[in-house]
């Protein structure tokens, strides 16, 4: 798109939107009026305001299209700026939409909507013919005078129309206005030879001769040819079926002698002798003329049975509905295009691609993501038969399919498409800056599927590309460092996590210290990494910085403040300061309950942390109270057989053990073991300690055989996990020998 075209359309868009404030027009297509290689003109009905409109859609595919569209758009812009007296066609709405194939080209598709007034001259002629109503001489004088006036006004604004047709001339508030400027030119740009355009029925003789010689261009005066075409339009209004020119002139002259006097010098075949519309200075419209048929013509237009649209035309309509943001009608028209029909098979491959693309868009809008994915995949399959594998259009298809797969959380298939995308982009340049965001998004996908090693690889690639593109100290690197740091913590590499998060923090402080909310998150995450690396003092320092910012920016009762209170409680617990731990856990719990209510799943972990702090303070009743609250929430959220439920059963058992309530302790250890055995397997390493503790309880409670049985399980796990000579394995082995000896085994 040339800069001038972009500017012209942008100005039109702003002007029309500001003037009319129209959005998401609901329209019904009535008729395709005309088309050029780069545009189509439709007659449509707007239901909301009960009016007929003209809709012009541009599809600009090459430099020639851009050049011709530029001429037409600048014509519209020029007359719109000069139209203080409502002399020209009223542009109601302008819209553009990027194409899927090249999202950067935001003006490849343009859509303009014009006011149609009371209808076109062609509509009036059809209405009169069906009603057997004759044209009056006054009506024809009015049409001729107003059209000449329109042409003269356009010429003053440096516009020569070159395409006078009855379907392009509309009645609007007693005036005749031209609605289409596909072939309009600036008088200053008239060259020796011009394109041959216009309707053959109304074409001037000099153009007919050139047309018969199969010429595309010839030398002619567009003022004279427009004058001749207008005269032919007026002649044919009352006699639409008469083809012979001599008979047509004779019939018109006898019926409308006064109008014919004006037409006669306009119809001279020799162009040098023919007058132009600029010379019709005494052409005056009848005064007090009222068009009585306006409303009836609209009713007539809407009453006509529409001919069924071809599949290609339905595709065009669907594209326009998409441009106008009318998703409901987009979905409706797409259902009329059957990919299994004979008509569909006759379509060109490009049209089929468009249909699949539009079906995908419609299904996506309706929320039917699987159907949308299927349509986009069919589109992609056809594209692959026409385009190279690295074409930007194929890349765009991979992108949209992968994002739809994300919506339905089909992460494995989304990963496949992201890997294909990376493969295509790497073929062009393995250090392409476009690869950075794709690597990062793929890293997120791998993290979602718990493939942390592949996640790390892709995050590191994203970081490498970002450094190449933006430099080592750019703010653009902050989020990647932060994400990598959080991943390293998840992988148990706490020292590396701290280093990466510190780098992210330094970049944030250097480039955007004013972004306090992001800074608080970084301080909090860094504190968590320090805590996991057994440095609770440093953790508290960073938690405190996060707290200071969040108190200031979010307020005392915010979820963020509740989160950092909970983290500070954990840090104090690690330091052995149980009272401070309880203090912060209780603050965190109060905020979460106020925000989410006492039964929310996010409350459970804080209840568990608080219970553990009470346990270390030997406040066992308080510990039991909080553990059981946690248990009830997790059972409700996850069901009975979940590892979180097993963990809290184990914690409750430890409290009962400390209270010397061995029967209750045994009961809760058994519940914990049963769930862990089902979820993790009976030989999971985390069960060894629980088996050992439960074995001793069985022994104390008199179940000696059972005690030996579970202690042997504990020994087997330790032996497999740590080896025969490890102290923990030897400890259980020694205990087993002692107990077996006691029962004579």
Secondary structure, DSSP 8 states (H G I E B T S, - for coil): --HHHHHHHHHHHHHHHHHH---S--EEEEEEEEEETTEEEEEEEETTTTEEEEEEEEE--SHHHHHHHHHHHHHHHHHHHH-TTS-S--EEEEEEE--STTTT-TTSEEEEEEE-TTEEHHHHHHHHHHTT----HHHHHHHHHHHHHHHHHHHHTT-B-----GGGEEEETTEEEE---TT-B-GGG--SSEE--S-GGG--HHHHHHHHTT-SEE---HHHHHHHHHHHHHHHHS-TT---HHHHHHHHHHH-HHHHHHHHTTS-SSTTTS--GGG-TT----TT---TTHHHHHHHHHHS------HHHHHHHHHHHHHHT-HHHHHHHHTT--TTSHHHHHS-HHHHHHHHHHHHHHHHHHT-HHHHHHHHHHHHHHHHHHS-TT-HHHHHHHHHHHHHHHHTT-HHHHHHHHHHHHHHHHHH-TT-TTHHHHHHHHHHHHHHTT-HHHHHHHHHHHHHHHHHHH-TT-GGGHHHHHHHHHHHHHTT-HHHHHHHHHHHHHHHHHH-TT-HHHHHHHHHHHHHHHHHTT-HHHHHHHHHHHHHHHHHHT-TTSHHHHHHHHHHHHHHHHHT-HHHHHHHHHHHHHHHHHHH-TT-HHHHHHHHHHHHHHHHTT-HHHHHHHHHHHHHHHHHHH-SS-HHHHHHHHHHHHHHHHTT-HHHHHHHHHHHHHHHHHHH-TT-TTHHHHHHHHHHHHHHTT-HHHHHHHHHHHHHHHHHHH-TTSHHHHHHHHHHHHHHHHTT-
